[in-house]
Amino acid sequence: MGGLGVIDTGVIDTFGAEIVDASEPLEPSFEIQTGSAQIVLKGEDAYGSRKLVLESSDELHVTFVCDGHGGAAAAQLCADKLLPILIEEARGDGSTASLQRAATRACARLHAEARAASTAGSTLTCIIVYPGRREVTAFNLGDSAAWMVPRDGSAATLLAEDHRLDTSEAERERVIALGGRLAHARGLSGEPGGPLRLWPGGGVGGAAQARVLGDSRLGDFVDATPAVTSLKLPRCGADFLVCSDGVWDALPAEAVLATVRGMMRSPVTLAASAIVESALNQRHAYDCDGYRRPRDD
């Protein structure tokens, strides 16, 4: 019997991660292990992992992280409705093309609903593991990265695009073409600092990314078309890791992936906790304002 484990590595507001452990060989029957770790500051984030069964009897295992901002409404909407909408949009078809279309349509629907409900916004990173076809489909909006980590020690594969304006040339070009103004915020000294931001005008503050769900305050600068990719699972098996920027901004990717590799034989909940605790501890090395109080980016 092959194994498939899921870690819901919780949320420290912008700290969130999830791991899917797909051990070789993947057979039609397998086990699911789920563990979680969570420390909440403002409660704007959401995450989850579930098995979906399509009308075609295809079994999919879905895990996602939503990093909310400007309130919890958009991330909570995504957590509540993402999976039912994915099932509806797949229309009983578990093929690769169908899942990719369903991902794009689901993001469009969630975006419209989020805008109608509030001004809040959210990133979304989701992976869909299809054991029967030995395949993973990943899609994302924003900067919550996802990685596939083969169990034989070979190179990990990044499954998500980084849509921050500070790091994505494509996003900068898109926003500028729409007439957007990009600049760094200015501190009390008047000097620019922090990440590059979009300033939409009308008294609205700067936004570090505009490839998100919701965020109606940014008007037409927002694009809710996700980056989508599908890959075959390695024969050796793999761990799939999804983290919000609270983890990646605190820890280098190499350190997080090393934790995953070093704990492949440990219970999934321990690996989840280790990643969150490492991110929290690293931030405390620079910010001592309150014991175990995470900073919110």
C-alpha positions in Angstrom: 0.0 0.0 0.0 1.4 3.4 -1.0 1.1 6.3 1.3 -0.3 9.8 0.9 0.0 12.2 3.9 -1.2 15.8 4.2 0.2 18.3 6.7 -1.8 21.4 7.4 1.0 23.5 8.8 -0.9 26.2 10.4 -1.2 29.9 10.3 0.5 32.6 12.2 -1.6 35.1 10.4 0.6 35.2 7.4 2.4 32.1 8.5 0.9 29.0 6.9 2.0 25.8 5.2 0.8 22.5 4.0 2.6 19.3 3.0 1.4 16.4 1.0 3.5 13.3 1.4 3.1 11.1 -1.7 5.2 8.0 -1.0 6.2 5.5 -3.7 4.7 3.4 -5.0 1.3 5.1 -5.4 -1.4 2.4 -5.8 -5.2 2.8 -6.2 -5.5 2.4 -2.4 -3.4 4.5 0.0 -3.5 6.2 3.3 -4.1 9.9 4.2 -2.3 11.4 7.2 -3.2 15.0 8.2 -1.6 17.1 10.9 -1.8 20.8 11.7 -0.1 23.5 13.6 -1.5 27.0 14.1 -0.7 30.3 15.8 -3.1 33.1 14.9 -2.5 36.8 15.2 -5.4 38.5 13.3 -7.2 35.5 11.9 -7.1 36.6 8.3 -5.8 33.4 6.8 -7.3 30.0 6.0 -6.2 26.6 4.9 -7.5 23.1 4.5 -7.0 19.6 3.0 -9.7 17.2 1.8 -10.5 14.3 -0.5 -12.8 15.0 -3.4 -14.7 12.4 -5.4 -15.9 13.4 -8.9 -18.9 11.9 -10.6 -16.4 9.9 -12.7 -15.3 8.3 -9.4 -11.9 10.0 -9.7 -10.4 10.6 -6.3 -8.5 13.9 -5.8 -6.7 15.1 -2.7 -6.7 18.9 -2.4 -4.8 21.1 -0.1 -4.8 24.9 -0.1 -3.5 28.0 1.7 -5.2 31.4 1.6 -3.3 34.4 2.9 -5.8 37.2 3.6 -5.4 40.9 3.9 -7.7 43.8 4.6 -9.9 41.5 6.7 -10.7 37.8 6.8 -13.7 37.8 4.5 -11.9 36.9 1.2 -9.8 34.1 2.7 -12.8 32.6 4.6 -14.9 32.7 1.4 -12.2 30.8 -0.4 -11.9 28.2 2.4 -15.7 27.7 2.4 -16.3 27.6 -1.3 -13.2 26.6 -3.2 -13.7 22.9 -3.1 -17.4 22.8 -4.0 -16.7 25.1 -6.9 -13.8 23.0 -8.1 -16.0 19.9 -8.1 -18.7 21.8 -10.0 -16.3 23.3 -12.6 -14.6 19.9 -13.2 -18.0 18.7 -14.4 -17.2 15.1 -13.5 -14.0 15.0 -15.6 -10.8 14.4 -13.8 -8.5 14.8 -16.8 -5.6 17.2 -16.6 -7.1 19.7 -19.0 -10.4 19.6 -17.0 -8.7 20.2 -13.7 -6.7 23.2 -15.1 -9.9 24.7 -16.5 -11.7 24.1 -13.2 -8.9 25.9 -11.4 -9.1 29.0 -13.6 -12.9 29.1 -13.5 -13.0 28.6 -9.7 -10.6 31.6 -9.2 -12.8 33.8 -11.4 -15.9 32.9 -9.5 -14.3 33.3 -6.1 -12.9 36.6 -7.2 -16.3 37.9 -8.2 -17.9 36.7 -5.0 -15.2 38.2 -2.8 -15.5 41.6 -4.5 -19.3 41.6 -4.0 -18.9 40.7 -0.3 -16.2 43.0 1.0 -13.0 45.0 0.1 -10.8 42.2 1.6 -8.4 40.3 -0.6 -6.5 37.0 -0.4 -3.8 35.0 -2.1 -4.6 31.4 -2.9 -2.2 28.5 -3.5 -3.7 25.0 -4.1 -2.4 21.6 -5.1 -4.5 18.7 -6.4 -2.9 15.3 -6.1 -4.4 12.6 -8.4 -2.9 9.3 -7.2 -4.6 7.2 -9.8 -2.8 9.2 -12.6 0.4 9.8 -10.5 -0.1 13.5 -11.1 -0.3 16.8 -9.3 -1.9 20.0 -10.6 -1.0 23.3 -8.8 -2.5 26.7 -9.2 -1.9 30.0 -7.4 -2.5 33.7 -7.1 -0.1 35.8 -5.0 3.0 34.8 -3.2 2.3 31.6 -1.2 4.8 29.3 -2.7 4.4 25.6 -3.3 7.2 23.0 -3.8 7.4 19.4 -4.9 10.2 17.6 -2.9 11.2 14.2 -4.3 12.0 11.5 -1.7 15.1 10.3 -3.4 17.0 13.6 -2.7 16.8 15.0 -6.2 16.1 18.6 -6.9 12.8 20.1 -5.6 10.5 21.8 -8.1 8.7 25.1 -7.5 5.1 24.8 -8.4 3.9 28.3 -7.9 4.7 31.7 -9.4 5.6 34.7 -7.2 3.3 37.5 -8.1 4.7 40.2 -5.9 5.4 43.4 -7.8 8.8 43.6 -6.2 9.9 40.3 -7.7 7.7 39.7 -10.8 8.7 41.6 -13.9 5.6 40.3 -15.7 3.3 41.7 -13.0 5.1 45.1 -13.0 4.7 45.3 -16.8 1.0 44.3 -16.6 0.2 46.9 -14.0 2.2 49.7 -15.6 0.4 49.0 -19.0 -2.9 49.6 -17.2 -1.7 53.0 -16.0 -0.7 51.9 -12.4 1.9 53.8 -10.4 4.5 51.8 -8.7 6.7 53.1 -5.9 8.1 52.2 -2.5 6.4 53.5 0.6 8.2 56.3 2.5 9.0 56.1 6.2 9.0 58.9 8.8 12.3 60.0 7.5 10.9 60.5 4.0 13.2 57.8 2.6 11.7 55.0 0.5 11.6 51.5 2.0 9.9 48.2 1.9 8.7 46.3 -1.1 7.6 47.9 -4.3 3.9 48.7 -4.2 1.0 49.7 -6.4 -0.7 53.0 -5.5 -4.1 53.0 -7.2 -5.0 56.5 -6.1 -8.2 57.8 -4.4 -6.5 57.6 -1.0 -6.1 53.9 -1.2 -2.8 52.6 0.4 -0.1 50.8 -1.5 -0.5 47.1 -2.4 2.5 44.7 -2.7 0.6 42.5 -5.3 -2.3 42.8 -7.6 -2.7 39.1 -8.7 -5.1 38.1 -6.0 -8.7 37.3 -5.2 -11.0 40.2 -4.3 -9.3 43.4 -3.2 -11.9 45.6 -4.8 -10.0 48.7 -3.6 -7.5 48.1 -6.3 -10.1 48.3 -9.1 -9.2 47.0 -12.5 -5.5 46.5 -11.6 -6.4 43.1 -10.0 -6.0 40.0 -12.2 -7.5 36.8 -10.7 -6.2 34.5 -13.5 -4.1 31.9 -11.7 -0.8 30.4 -12.7 -1.5 26.7 -13.3 0.8 23.7 -13.8 0.5 19.9 -13.9 3.4 17.5 -13.3 3.9 13.7 -13.0 4.7 12.5 -9.5 8.3 11.1 -9.3 8.5 7.3 -9.0 10.3 7.7 -5.7 7.4 9.6 -4.2 7.4 13.2 -3.1 6.4 15.7 -0.4 4.4 18.8 -1.6 4.8 21.8 0.5 2.6 25.0 0.4 3.5 28.0 2.7 2.3 31.5 2.9 4.8 34.3 2.8 5.1 34.4 6.6 7.2 31.3 6.3 9.2 32.2 3.1 9.9 35.7 4.3 11.4 34.3 7.6 13.3 31.3 6.2 15.2 30.6 3.0 13.5 28.0 0.9 16.6 25.7 1.2 16.1 25.6 5.0 12.4 24.8 4.8 13.0 22.1 2.2 15.8 20.6 4.4 13.3 20.4 7.2 10.9 18.5 5.0 13.7 16.1 3.8 15.0 15.5 7.4 11.5 14.6 8.7 10.2 12.4 6.0 9.9 9.5 8.5 8.4 11.6 11.3 4.6 12.1 11.9 3.4 14.7 9.6 2.1 16.9 12.4 5.7 17.2 13.8 7.0 18.4 10.5 4.2 20.9 10.3 5.0 22.2 13.7 8.7 22.3 13.1 8.3 24.6 10.0 6.0 27.0 11.8 8.1 27.1 14.9 11.3 27.7 12.9 9.7 30.6 11.1 8.4 32.1 14.3 11.8 31.7 16.1 13.7 33.2 13.1 11.5 36.3 13.3 12.1 36.6 17.0 15.8 36.8 16.2 15.1 40.3 14.8 11.9 41.3 16.6 11.6 40.9 20.4 8.4 42.8 20.8 6.5 40.3 22.8 7.3 36.6 23.4 5.8 34.3 20.7 4.0 37.3 19.1 4.4 37.0 15.3 4.9 40.0 13.1 2.3 40.5 10.3 3.7 41.5 7.0 
